[in-house]
């Protein structure tokens, strides 16, 4: 199914997908991505914040350990 809104923008709908494109006077196509639906993110719960803090601390310890091992090996 082909829909032609004003401004030369053409929209093809097929198998649940939508593809937007423009065709210039030379016949070249210019494709446009389908924009995602916007939504507002929900606030993190206290448990999620605690889990992120623990992961951050453990990641920092891992990086510090790897740097220490690297210094010991190279020295």
PyMOL commands that set and color helices and strands:
alter all, ss='L'
color gray80, all
select helices_A, chain A and resi 46-74
alter helices_A, ss='H'
color red, helices_A
select strands_A, chain A and resi 2-4+9-14+17-23+29-32
alter strands_A, ss='S'
color yellow, strands_A
deselect
rebuild
show_as cartoon
